[in-house]
């Protein structure tokens, strides 16, 4: 009898301890923020950078007591969905967010996915922050999408102009995967290059994303002898293969892209042949990075064992969502309130030194503020790491 009583007492104590722990963890209500993007396949690095950035920041917020909005302190939970770069799965992911009552979602990462989820987002009161470039997503009557980075039609002209003025580049060739995203970025790049006075010597060569031997693909392009080869919309998996093939064919000109890349993947796939490769980097440099940015990098690295420079940009989406909700707590479950706040929203930028501000931009490109303001950092790859080539701003 005594043994049974002791066991019962022990179980009761364990139950109370568990309940107490659960209660302590549940003191703050939970605010769910969604992510729908690609975390598998050749473009996985883009979405993984998003998801890891969000998870790192959410864990940091929760560890330090939560995030206060309108007098209520919330724990932040990231709800993620791998769309596998498939528009149908992106729709399923956004529907999942709607079913869970989530009103703010980061992603998708590519053009067709971002376009596909628009009806679901608009029908269910969801603001989403894609990393996709079609202007119709951000131009009225569209109102629920916010561009989470600098677009190719903003970064491309900056890169081309820099190479023209600083390196004497006069001719350019474009190559793109035979998919909607890269083809759209190629067309935008061609238009920008021609507007700047560059001679476009080749723009019709495409490849399949599962190509492993790029020599036959690149050979006709190399015969045109461009000063600059642009890898339009290239995925992190394909970039080193294209660079290697171009260099092995004897190309000595410049190679660039308007998409973000992974230094580790370049080092593994192309090695020193990738030296000089120009790409859009994360929205920070050692000179720009604040102590909070440096701590973010350290926490991210501790959580995942590595860091992707692109996360210097991807860290911003969650911060913009939370700071805008803080500015107008009524927006927490009402995206119309969120939209009404965007035009005048301004908050200190915690990730940059100086007096930089978080604010929405895009009036020049879209006729309304549907883009986060982040620095345009253009990198050059050199000996296993990215170095800053130049920094600019866009509206």
C-alpha positions in Angstrom: 0.0 0.0 0.0 2.8 2.4 0.9 4.6 1.6 -2.3 1.4 2.3 -4.3 0.9 5.6 -2.5 4.5 6.6 -3.2 4.2 5.8 -6.8 0.9 7.7 -7.0 2.6 10.7 -5.3 5.5 10.5 -7.7 3.3 10.4 -10.7 1.3 13.3 -9.4 4.5 15.3 -8.9 5.7 14.5 -12.3 2.4 15.5 -13.8 2.4 18.8 -11.9 6.0 19.4 -13.0 5.1 18.8 -16.6 2.1 21.0 -16.3 4.1 23.7 -14.7 6.7 23.6 -17.4 4.0 23.7 -20.1 2.3 26.5 -18.4 5.5 28.5 -18.2 6.1 28.0 -21.8 2.6 28.9 -22.7 2.5 32.2 -20.7 2.7 34.1 -23.9 0.1 33.6 -26.7 1.6 32.4 -30.0 1.8 34.5 -33.1 2.2 32.2 -36.2 4.1 33.5 -39.2 4.2 31.3 -42.3 6.8 30.4 -44.8 6.0 28.9 -48.2 9.0 28.3 -50.4 11.5 25.9 -51.9 13.7 24.0 -49.5 14.5 21.0 -51.7 16.0 20.6 -55.2 18.4 22.7 -57.2 17.0 26.0 -55.8 16.8 24.8 -52.2 19.4 27.3 -51.0 17.0 30.2 -51.6 14.2 28.9 -49.4 16.5 27.3 -46.8 18.0 30.7 -46.2 14.5 32.1 -45.7 13.4 29.4 -43.3 16.6 29.4 -41.2 16.6 33.2 -41.0 13.0 33.2 -39.7 13.7 30.3 -37.2 16.8 31.9 -35.9 15.1 35.3 -35.3 12.0 33.6 -33.8 14.1 31.6 -31.4 16.0 34.7 -30.4 12.8 36.7 -29.8 11.3 33.8 -27.7 14.4 33.3 -25.7 14.4 37.0 -24.7 10.8 37.1 -23.6 8.7 37.4 -26.7 7.6 40.3 -28.9 5.2 43.0 -27.7 2.4 44.2 -30.0 -0.4 46.4 -28.6 0.4 45.6 -25.0 0.4 41.8 -25.6 3.6 39.9 -25.6 3.7 37.0 -28.2 6.0 34.0 -28.7 6.7 33.7 -32.5 6.1 30.4 -34.2 7.3 29.8 -37.8 5.1 27.4 -39.8 7.0 26.2 -42.9 5.9 24.5 -46.1 8.3 23.2 -48.8 6.7 24.0 -52.2 9.5 22.2 -54.1 9.4 25.0 -56.6 6.1 23.7 -57.8 3.2 26.2 -58.2 0.6 23.6 -57.3 2.4 22.8 -54.1 2.8 26.6 -53.4 -1.0 26.9 -53.6 -1.4 24.0 -51.2 1.1 25.6 -48.9 -0.8 28.9 -48.9 -4.1 27.1 -48.3 -2.5 25.4 -45.3 -1.6 28.8 -43.9 -5.1 30.0 -44.4 -6.5 27.0 -42.6 -4.2 27.7 -39.7 -5.4 31.3 -39.5 -2.1 32.7 -40.5 -2.3 36.2 -42.1 1.4 36.9 -42.8 3.6 34.6 -44.9 7.1 34.9 -46.3 7.7 33.5 -49.8 7.3 31.9 -52.3 10.8 32.2 -53.8 10.1 32.1 -57.5 7.9 33.9 -60.0 5.3 31.2 -60.9 4.8 30.2 -57.3 4.3 33.8 -56.2 1.8 34.3 -59.0 0.0 31.1 -58.3 -0.7 31.8 -54.6 -2.1 35.3 -55.2 -5.8 34.3 -55.4 -5.5 32.3 -52.2 -3.7 35.1 -50.4 -6.2 37.7 -51.5 -9.3 35.6 -50.7 -8.1 34.7 -47.2 -6.6 38.0 -46.1 -3.0 37.0 -46.2 -0.1 39.4 -46.8 2.8 37.6 -48.4 6.5 38.6 -49.0 7.7 36.8 -52.2 11.2 36.8 -53.6 9.8 37.0 -57.1 10.0 39.8 -59.6 6.8 40.1 -61.8 5.6 43.7 -61.5 2.0 42.7 -61.7 2.3 41.1 -58.2 3.0 44.5 -56.7 1.2 46.9 -59.0 -2.5 47.9 -58.4 -5.0 46.3 -58.3 -2.8 43.8 -56.6 -2.2 44.8 -53.0 -1.3 41.7 -50.8 2.3 41.0 -52.0 5.4 42.8 -50.8 8.7 42.2 -52.6 11.2 41.0 -50.1 14.4 41.9 -52.0 15.9 44.0 -54.8 14.4 42.9 -58.1 16.5 41.9 -61.1 15.3 44.9 -63.1 16.7 47.1 -60.3 20.0 45.2 -59.7 20.7 44.3 -63.3 21.1 47.9 -64.6 23.2 48.7 -61.6 25.6 45.8 -62.3 25.8 46.5 -66.1 26.4 50.2 -65.6 29.2 49.5 -63.1 30.9 47.1 -65.5 30.5 49.5 -68.4 32.0 52.5 -66.4 34.6 50.6 -64.4 35.6 47.7 -66.6 34.9 48.9 -70.1 32.3 46.3 -70.9 30.6 46.9 -74.3 28.9 43.6 -75.2 26.8 41.1 -73.3 25.3 37.6 -73.8 22.4 36.1 -71.8 21.7 32.4 -71.1 18.8 31.1 -69.1 17.1 27.9 -68.0 14.0 27.1 -70.0 11.6 28.0 -67.1 9.4 31.0 -66.5 11.5 32.7 -63.8 14.9 32.7 -65.6 13.3 33.5 -69.0 11.5 36.5 -67.5 14.7 37.7 -65.8 16.6 37.3 -69.1 14.0 39.4 -71.0 14.3 42.1 -68.3 18.1 41.9 -68.5 18.1 42.3 -72.2 15.8 45.3 -72.1 18.0 46.9 -69.4 21.2 46.2 -71.3 19.9 47.7 -74.5 18.6 50.8 -72.7 22.1 51.3 -71.3 23.7 51.0 -74.8 25.2 47.5 -74.4 25.4 45.3 -77.5 23.5 42.2 -76.9 25.2 39.5 -79.0 23.2 36.5 -77.8 20.0 36.1 -75.9 18.2 33.0 -77.2 20.2 30.1 -75.7 18.4 28.1 -73.0 19.0 24.9 -71.1 17.1 22.4 -69.1 17.5 22.6 -65.3 18.7 19.0 -65.1 21.5 19.6 -67.6 24.9 18.2 -66.4 27.1 19.0 -69.4 26.9 22.7 -70.3 29.7 22.6 -72.9 27.3 22.1 -75.9 24.9 24.7 -74.5 27.6 27.4 -74.1 29.7 26.8 -77.2 27.6 28.9 -79.5 27.5 31.7 -76.9 31.2 31.7 -76.6 31.6 32.1 -80.3 30.0 35.5 -80.0 32.9 36.6 -77.7 30.9 38.8 -75.3 32.6 40.9 -72.7 29.9 39.9 -70.1 28.0 36.6 -69.8 24.8 36.9 -67.7 23.4 33.8 -66.1 19.8 34.9 -65.9 17.9 33.6 -62.9 20.5 30.9 -62.3 19.9 28.5 -59.4 22.8 28.0 -56.9 23.1 24.4 -58.1 23.5 25.3 -61.8 25.7 28.4 -61.4 29.0 26.5 -60.7 28.5 24.1 -63.6 27.9 27.0 -66.0 30.9 28.9 -64.7 33.1 25.9 -65.0 32.1 25.1 -68.5 32.5 28.7 -69.7 36.0 29.0 -68.2 37.0 25.6 -69.6 35.9 26.8 -73.0 38.3 29.6 -72.7 36.0 32.5 -71.7 37.9 35.2 -70.0 35.2 37.9 -69.7 33.0 38.8 -66.8 30.2 36.5 -65.5 27.3 37.8 -63.5 23.8 37.1 -62.3 21.0 39.0 -60.5 20.2 36.1 -58.2 21.7 35.4 -54.8 24.3 32.6 -54.7 25.9 30.3 -52.1 29.7 30.6 -51.7 30.1 27.1 -50.4 28.3 25.6 -53.4 30.5 27.7 -55.8 33.6 26.6 -54.0 32.6 23.0 -54.2 31.4 23.0 -57.8 33.7 25.5 -59.5 36.6 26.2 -57.2 39.0 28.9 -58.3 37.2 29.0 -61.7 34.4 30.9 -60.0 36.8 33.8 -59.0 35.4 37.1 -60.3 31.8 35.8 -60.5 29.4 38.7 -59.7 26.1 38.2 -58.0 23.6 40.0 -55.7 24.6 39.5 -52.1 22.9 39.7 -48.8 21.8 43.2 -47.7 24.8 43.8 -45.5 28.6 44.3 -45.5 31.0 44.3 -42.5 30.9 48.1 -42.6 27.1 48.2 -42.7 26.5 45.4 -40.2 25.2 46.5 -36.7 26.0 44.5 -33.5 22.5 43.0 -33.9 23.3 41.8 -37.4 26.5 40.3 -36.1 24.6 38.5 -33.3 22.1 37.2 -35.8 24.9 35.7 -37.9 26.4 34.1 -34.8 23.0 32.7 -33.6 22.2 31.4 -37.1 25.6 29.7 -37.4 25.2 28.2 -34.0 21.8 26.8 -34.8 22.7 25.4 -38.3 26.4 24.9 -38.4 26.9 27.3 -41.3 25.8 30.7 -42.6 24.5 31.8 -46.0 25.3 35.4 -47.0 21.9 35.6 -48.6 20.4 35.6 -45.1 21.6 39.1 -44.7 18.6 39.9 -46.9 16.3 37.2 -45.7 16.4 38.3 -42.1 14.4 41.4 -43.0 11.0 40.0 -43.9 10.0 38.8 -40.5 11.3 42.0 -38.9 9.2 44.1 -41.3 6.1 42.1 -40.5 6.5 42.3 -36.7 7.5 46.0 -36.7 4.5 46.9 -38.9 2.2 45.0 -36.6 3.8 46.8 -33.6 3.1 50.2 -35.4 -0.6 49.2 -35.9 -1.7 46.3 -33.6 -5.1 46.3 -35.4 -3.3 44.7 -38.3 -2.6 41.5 -36.4 -5.6 39.8 -38.0 -6.6 42.5 -40.6 -4.3 42.9 -43.6 -6.2 46.0 -44.7 -4.9 47.7 -41.5 -1.4 46.5 -42.4 -1.8 48.0 -45.9 -3.0 51.3 -44.6 0.1 51.5 -42.4 2.7 50.8 -45.1 2.7 54.3 -46.7 3.8 56.1 -43.6 5.6 53.2 -41.7 9.1 53.9 -40.5 11.2 52.2 -37.8 14.9 52.0 -36.9 16.8 49.4 -38.9 18.3 47.2 -36.2 20.6 45.4 -38.7 22.5 48.4 -40.0 24.8 50.9 -38.4 23.9 54.6 -38.4 20.4 56.0 -38.7 19.0 53.6 -41.4 15.3 53.0 -41.3 12.9 50.2 -42.1 10.4 51.5 -44.6 8.5 50.4 -47.6 9.5 51.5 -51.0 8.6 50.6 -54.6 6.7 53.7 -55.8 9.0 54.1 -58.8 8.7 50.5 -59.9 5.2 49.7 -58.9 3.3 52.9 -58.3 2.7 52.0 -54.7 4.9 51.0 -51.7 5.1 47.2 -52.0 8.8 46.5 -51.5 10.9 46.4 -48.4 13.9 48.8 -48.3 17.1 46.8 -48.1 20.5 47.8 -49.5 21.6 46.5 -52.9 24.8 44.8 -52.1 26.7 43.4 -55.2 29.3 40.8 -54.4 32.2 39.3 -56.3 33.3 35.7 -55.4 37.0 35.4 -54.6 38.9 32.4 -53.2 35.9 30.7 -51.4 34.1 33.8 -50.1 32.2 36.8 -51.3 33.7 40.3 -51.3 31.7 43.5 -51.6 31.9 45.0 -55.1 29.6 48.0 -54.5 26.5 49.0 -52.5 23.5 51.0 -53.8 19.9 51.8 -53.0 16.7 51.5 -54.9 13.3 53.1 -54.5 
